[in-house]
Each structure stands twice: as C-alpha cells, then as structure tokens.
Amino acid sequence: MKRVVYVVPILAPYAVERFRVLAKEKQIELHIIAEKARTDARSGSGWDFQQIEGCHTYLLGSKERHYQVENQKSGYAIRECRKYSFGLRALVRKIDPDIVIVCNSTQILFLTGPRTYKLGVVVEDTPRAEEGRKPLNRWVKRMLMGTADFYLPFNSDAVEFLRKNKLTKKQYRSSWSVELPLFSTLSGEERTEKRAQLGISRRTSYVCVAALIPRKGILQLLDAWVSMPADFLQNNELHLIGTGPLEDQIAEKIKAHPQARLFLRGGMTYQSVSEFMQCSDILVLPTLEDVWGLVVMEAMACGLPVLTTPYAGARELIREGETGYLFDVQDPQSIRDMLERMSGSDYREMGRKARELIRDYSNENVMRKTAEILKSI
C-alpha cells in the first residue's frame, strides 16, 4: 500500500472528483492537504473545502500574500497569491507518507530538510508564464524545484519549461482531466427548453467563460467582434460568463454596441456553467496566458468546438478545422479571420469530434494512469 499525499492551494470542484476516483485504487492510501478553505475569488458555488470520499482530507488555514506579476512583453499583469503553510512539514511528518506531490515551489519551501519520502511536483509552468517573473524569483523557483525527486508535467509547455530550466529529474507525463458525465446532463429536448430559459436565441451562440481580467484577452475579442460585418452580427451572439475588475468597462462596450448581440452573464456556479455550455454552440477563450485552460476540456465534453490562442496550454487539444481553430488575440485581423472561418464551418460536426477526442481525458482514464505512475515510484 502506497501512502500518497497531495498538497493543493484549495480544493477546486473539478479536483474533488479526480481525487475521489484516485482514492478508489486499492493499493493507494490517499491524503489531501488543502492550504486554504477558499479564496476571495472562489468562495461558495462548490469551491469551499470539503471532505472527499475515500480520502484523508486536511485543512491547514495558511497565511496569504497577494501580489502582481507583470508580463513586460505583452503588457498585462496577473494577480497571484502566495500561501505560507507553516504547519505543512509537521503535518506531512505525522502522516508519514511514501510520496508527497506538491503543485508549486512555495510548498516545496515549507518541506525543505531531511525527508523519508519521494517528493514530486505537478508542473503547469510555461515559458510564456515565466516571462513576467523577475530573474531572482526564477532562480529561486528553479533551485527549489531542483530538490524534487520527480516531475509530473501536465502539458507540452510544461515539458519545455523543465527543459529550459535544466530540471532533469525523472518525468512522468500526466494531464488534467474532466468529469465527462457532468457535461452531458441535458438531452436534446432539455437543451432546447433550457436555451429558452437562459435567453439563448436560435442564432449561433458563442460563449466565453473566463475571469474578466486583462490576461484573458476579452477586450481584444470584443473590439474585433463589434467590427464584424452586419450579417455576422445578425446571425451570431456572444455570452460572457465571469466576474472581475473589467466588468464595468465591458458593460459600457456592450451598451455602446447594441447591434453586436453581446451579453454579460456574471458569475455562475460550476453546475450552471456546465448547463450553459451545453446550451451553447461554440466556446471562445481569447487568453493571453493560461498554463492550461480547463474550460477547453469542459466545453469539448459538452460537444462544443473551441476557439483559443497559442497562449493556452490546452491548445494542444485543438485539431485545426476539426475540433476548433487557433487565433492570435493580439492581432485584430486574426480574430476576425477566425470568426469568419467559424461562420463557414459545420460547428456541430466539429463539436462531435471534440467530444470524441476528450473521452481519452476522462477522470477515470487519467487517474488510472496516475495510479500506475504512483505505484511504480
């Protein structure tokens, strides 16, 4: 029996089901340590701390410090939060595990010193995300990650990050996964009824699920959208789901362009987002930087084609012209060209192919492979 500890900042709803599936493995005793019960931006709606069936689950109540990281190349800032988990080392020592897996270098800092277990790091970092970090911070992160025994890179960008930083310990390629049943709850008839309830018209409906912050590229998308020809605007609509500091600015743009059929939907619960995407036709994620972008997988599970940028780690799921399209959100003409291409595409067939592709990324498939990795260490 392998005793395995995962250290996470908070228990996100999509992670809960992943751990629940992993805990079913008979040769693994799973312990989950959450540093905080919630974050300010993710309170309620399924984001609070909870016990997980089959797991030993702990809450640390760590201290937090918020700060901004600026990407000088592309002119946007990311608000990040560093957690100080002073009780982490003592709790891990009490559990006495065979393997500990962390997801950032700060967690490694609080585990420094002699250890009797193997230490692994989930790697989602990308070369682009590293652009905005100060040289000293990059050096400290590299030194801390270099003390790990193995890495779990979650995408090809993470593999490139490890290569560029000369982090050469053993790698076990893993990935994010998705709870497929959650994103296929509506029948065809229910979908039609729900669309009417949600105010989604019979036009082709695009949906963007993202925090309303500069990094997500939403303002650039809206600028391109309102400049599209009249026939496009008559036949398409865009729904924005999310909250954030750009909310007022986006609302003003929507008010100034009533012909563009733009709708600001605000924040929603995880379940409500699932239902809204099932009632939509196309997902667009105009991000300037996302280490992955789980909403891409969730939309594909709903049977939606995906339009996103080269700056999302999840771009590796896009088969150009088959499951979606890539575009450069920093180039207005690239956005318009992508929207034109999408207008001439069979989005239902693309959505069918997207759903077929994402089956390989079910929680059951990915966590079964993760269990095999853990057993082999």
C-alpha positions in Angstrom: 0.0 0.0 0.0 1.4 3.4 -1.1 0.6 6.3 1.2 0.4 9.3 -1.0 -0.1 13.0 0.0 -1.2 15.7 -2.4 -0.8 19.3 -1.3 -3.1 21.8 -3.1 -3.9 25.5 -2.5 -7.7 24.9 -2.3 -10.0 22.1 -3.2 -11.4 23.1 -6.6 -14.6 21.3 -7.5 -13.0 19.7 -10.6 -10.2 18.4 -8.4 -12.5 16.8 -5.9 -13.8 14.3 -8.4 -10.3 13.5 -9.6 -9.2 12.6 -6.1 -12.4 10.7 -5.5 -11.6 8.5 -8.5 -7.9 8.1 -7.5 -8.9 7.1 -3.9 -10.7 4.0 -5.3 -7.3 2.5 -6.2 -6.9 -0.3 -3.6 -3.1 0.0 -3.5 -3.1 3.7 -2.7 -3.9 5.4 0.6 -4.7 9.0 -0.4 -4.2 12.0 1.8 -5.2 15.5 0.6 -3.9 18.7 2.3 -5.6 21.9 1.3 -3.7 25.1 2.3 -6.9 27.3 2.4 -10.6 26.6 2.6 -11.3 29.1 -0.2 -10.0 32.2 -2.0 -11.8 35.5 -2.2 -12.5 35.0 -5.9 -13.6 31.4 -5.4 -15.9 31.3 -2.4 -19.1 29.3 -2.5 -20.6 27.6 -5.6 -18.8 24.4 -4.8 -15.3 25.9 -4.2 -15.3 25.6 -0.4 -13.3 23.0 1.5 -15.0 19.6 1.8 -14.2 16.1 2.8 -13.6 13.7 -0.1 -15.0 10.1 0.0 -12.2 7.6 0.3 -9.5 10.2 1.2 -8.0 11.6 4.4 -8.6 15.3 3.9 -6.9 18.1 5.9 -7.2 21.9 6.1 -4.2 24.0 7.1 -5.5 27.5 7.2 -2.4 29.1 5.7 -1.5 32.8 5.6 -1.7 34.6 2.2 0.1 37.4 0.4 -1.3 38.8 -2.8 1.0 40.4 -5.4 1.1 41.2 -9.1 3.3 39.7 -11.9 3.7 41.8 -15.0 4.4 40.4 -18.4 6.5 43.2 -19.9 6.3 41.7 -23.4 2.5 41.7 -23.7 1.5 44.4 -21.3 -0.7 42.6 -18.8 -0.5 41.8 -15.1 -1.5 38.7 -13.2 -2.7 38.9 -9.6 -1.2 36.0 -7.8 -1.4 34.7 -4.3 1.4 33.1 -2.3 0.4 30.9 0.6 2.6 30.4 3.7 1.9 27.0 5.1 4.0 26.9 8.3 2.2 23.7 9.5 2.8 21.7 6.4 6.0 20.0 7.3 4.7 18.9 10.7 1.5 17.5 9.2 3.4 15.6 6.5 5.7 14.1 9.1 2.7 13.0 11.1 1.1 11.3 8.0 4.5 9.6 7.3 3.9 9.1 3.5 5.8 7.3 0.8 5.2 10.0 -1.7 4.3 13.7 -1.5 3.1 15.7 -4.5 3.0 19.5 -4.5 1.9 21.9 -7.2 4.2 24.9 -6.6 7.7 25.8 -5.4 6.4 27.7 -2.3 5.0 24.4 -1.0 8.5 22.8 -1.6 10.0 25.6 0.6 7.9 24.6 3.6 9.1 20.9 3.1 12.8 21.6 2.9 15.1 19.5 5.0 15.6 15.8 5.5 12.8 13.6 4.3 11.9 9.9 4.1 9.5 10.2 1.2 9.8 10.9 -2.6 8.8 14.4 -3.5 7.1 15.1 -6.8 5.9 18.4 -8.4 2.9 18.8 -10.7 4.3 21.2 -13.4 2.0 23.5 -15.2 4.5 26.3 -15.7 5.2 27.5 -19.2 8.0 29.6 -20.8 5.4 32.3 -21.5 4.3 32.5 -17.9 7.9 32.8 -16.8 8.4 35.9 -19.0 6.9 38.2 -16.4 8.9 36.9 -13.4 11.9 38.6 -12.0 15.3 36.9 -12.5 15.7 36.3 -8.8 12.3 34.7 -8.5 13.0 32.5 -11.5 16.3 31.4 -9.9 14.7 30.6 -6.5 12.0 28.6 -8.2 14.5 26.7 -10.2 16.6 25.9 -7.1 13.5 24.7 -5.1 12.2 22.6 -8.0 15.6 21.1 -8.4 15.3 19.5 -5.0 12.3 17.3 -6.1 12.7 13.7 -7.0 10.4 13.7 -10.0 8.1 15.9 -12.0 4.5 15.5 -13.4 4.3 17.8 -16.4 0.7 18.4 -17.4 1.3 19.6 -21.0 4.0 20.1 -23.6 4.6 23.6 -22.5 5.5 22.3 -19.0 7.9 19.8 -20.6 9.6 22.7 -22.4 9.7 24.7 -19.1 11.6 21.9 -17.4 14.0 21.6 -20.4 14.7 25.3 -20.5 15.4 25.4 -16.7 17.6 22.3 -16.9 15.4 20.4 -14.4 16.4 16.9 -15.4 14.9 14.6 -12.8 12.6 11.8 -13.8 9.4 13.0 -15.7 6.1 11.2 -15.7 3.8 12.9 -18.2 0.3 13.5 -16.9 -2.6 15.8 -17.7 -5.7 17.5 -16.5 -8.9 15.5 -16.9 -12.6 16.2 -16.9 -15.7 14.7 -15.3 -17.5 13.7 -18.5 -21.0 12.9 -17.1 -21.2 16.4 -15.6 -21.0 18.0 -19.0 -23.6 15.8 -20.7 -26.6 16.0 -18.4 -29.1 17.6 -20.8 -31.0 15.6 -23.5 -31.7 17.3 -26.9 -35.2 18.3 -25.7 -34.0 19.6 -22.4 -31.3 21.6 -24.1 -33.9 23.3 -26.3 -36.1 24.1 -23.2 -33.0 25.3 -21.2 -31.8 27.6 -24.1 -35.2 29.4 -23.9 -35.0 29.7 -20.1 -31.4 31.1 -20.3 -32.3 33.6 -23.1 -30.1 32.0 -25.7 -31.6 32.6 -29.1 -31.7 30.4 -32.2 -28.7 32.3 -33.5 -25.3 30.6 -33.3 -24.2 31.2 -29.7 -20.6 31.7 -28.7 -19.8 31.5 -25.0 -16.7 32.8 -23.2 -16.1 31.5 -19.6 -13.3 33.5 -18.0 -12.4 35.9 -15.3 -12.9 39.5 -16.5 -9.2 40.4 -16.2 -6.8 41.8 -18.8 -4.9 38.5 -19.1 -8.0 36.7 -20.6 -7.9 38.9 -23.7 -11.7 39.7 -23.6 -11.4 43.3 -24.5 -9.4 42.4 -27.6 -12.1 39.9 -28.6 -14.9 42.4 -28.1 -13.1 45.0 -30.2 -12.9 42.6 -33.1 -16.4 41.2 -32.5 -18.1 44.6 -32.8 -16.2 45.4 -36.0 -17.5 42.3 -37.8 -19.9 42.7 -40.8 -23.6 43.3 -40.2 -24.6 39.9 -41.5 -22.3 38.2 -38.9 -23.7 40.2 -36.1 -27.3 39.4 -37.1 -26.6 35.6 -37.1 -24.3 35.3 -34.0 -24.3 36.2 -30.4 -21.6 36.2 -27.6 -22.3 35.4 -24.0 -19.6 36.3 -21.3 -19.6 34.3 -18.1 -17.4 35.6 -15.3 -16.7 38.5 -12.9 -13.7 40.7 -12.4 -12.3 44.2 -12.5 -13.1 44.8 -16.2 -16.8 44.2 -15.7 -17.8 47.9 -15.9 -15.7 48.5 -18.9 -17.2 45.5 -20.7 -20.7 46.6 -19.8 -20.0 50.0 -21.3 -18.8 48.5 -24.5 -21.9 46.2 -24.7 -24.1 49.3 -24.1 -22.4 51.2 -26.9 -22.9 48.4 -29.4 -26.4 47.0 -29.1 -26.3 45.6 -32.6 -23.5 43.3 -31.7 -25.6 40.9 -29.5 -23.2 40.8 -26.6 -24.4 39.5 -23.2 -22.7 39.8 -19.8 -23.9 36.9 -17.7 -21.9 37.4 -14.5 -20.6 34.6 -12.2 -22.2 31.2 -12.1 -21.9 28.0 -10.1 -19.9 25.2 -11.6 -23.1 23.2 -12.4 -24.7 26.3 -14.0 -21.6 26.8 -16.2 -21.9 23.2 -17.3 -25.6 23.7 -18.3 -24.9 27.0 -20.1 -22.2 25.5 -22.2 -24.4 22.5 -23.1 -26.9 25.0 -24.4 -24.3 27.0 -26.4 -22.7 26.2 -29.8 -19.0 27.4 -29.6 -16.5 28.2 -26.9 -14.1 31.0 -27.4 -11.2 31.5 -24.9 -9.1 34.6 -26.1 -6.5 34.2 -23.4 -3.1 36.0 -23.4 -1.8 33.4 -21.0 -3.2 30.2 -19.5 -1.0 27.4 -18.2 -3.8 25.1 -19.4 -7.4 26.3 -19.6 -9.6 23.6 -18.1 -12.7 25.2 -19.7 -11.4 24.0 -23.1 -11.8 20.4 -21.9 -15.1 21.1 -20.3 -16.5 22.7 -23.5 -15.3 19.8 -25.6 -17.0 17.4 -23.2 -20.2 19.4 -23.9 -19.7 18.8 -27.6 -18.5 22.3 -28.5 -15.7 23.2 -30.9 -13.1 25.5 -29.3 -11.6 28.7 -30.5 -8.5 29.7 -28.5 -5.0 31.1 -28.8 -1.4 29.8 -28.9 -1.0 31.1 -25.4 -3.3 28.5 -23.8 -1.6 25.2 -22.8 -4.8 23.4 -23.9 -4.2 24.5 -27.5 -2.6 21.0 -28.0 -6.2 19.6 -27.9 -7.2 21.7 -30.9 -7.2 20.0 -34.3 -7.3 22.9 -36.7 -10.6 22.9 -38.6 -11.7 19.6 -36.9 -12.2 20.5 -33.2 -11.7 24.2 -33.4 -9.3 27.0 -34.5 -6.4 28.9 -33.1 -6.0 32.7 -33.4 -3.7 35.4 -32.2 -5.7 37.6 -29.8 -3.1 40.3 -30.1 -3.9 40.6 -33.8 -7.4 42.0 -34.5 -7.4 40.7 -38.1 -6.5 37.2 -36.8 -9.6 37.3 -34.6 -11.9 38.4 -37.4 -10.5 35.8 -39.8 -11.1 33.1 -37.2 -14.7 34.3 -36.7 -15.2 34.2 -40.5 -13.8 30.7 -40.7 -16.0 29.5 -37.9 -19.1 31.0 -39.7 -18.4 28.8 -42.7 -17.8 25.7 -40.7 -20.1 22.9 -39.5 -19.8 23.6 -35.8 -22.0 20.6 -34.9 -19.7 18.1 -36.6 -16.7 19.8 -35.1 -18.3 19.6 -31.7 -18.9 15.9 -32.2 -15.2 15.3 -33.0 -14.2 17.4 -29.9 -16.4 15.2 -27.7 -14.9 12.1 -29.2 -11.3 13.3 -28.6 -11.9 14.4 -25.0 -13.1 10.9 -24.0 -9.4 9.9 -23.5 -9.2 12.6 -20.8 -11.9 11.3 -18.5 -11.1 11.3 -14.8 -11.2 7.5 -14.9 -8.6 7.2 -17.7 -6.2 9.9 -16.4 -6.3 8.9 -12.8 -5.9 5.2 -13.6 -2.6 6.2 -15.4 -1.7 8.4 -12.4 -2.2 5.5 -10.1 0.1 3.3 -12.2 2.8 6.1 -12.0 2.5 6.3 -8.2 2.7 2.6 -7.8 5.9 2.5 -9.9 7.7 5.1 -7.8 
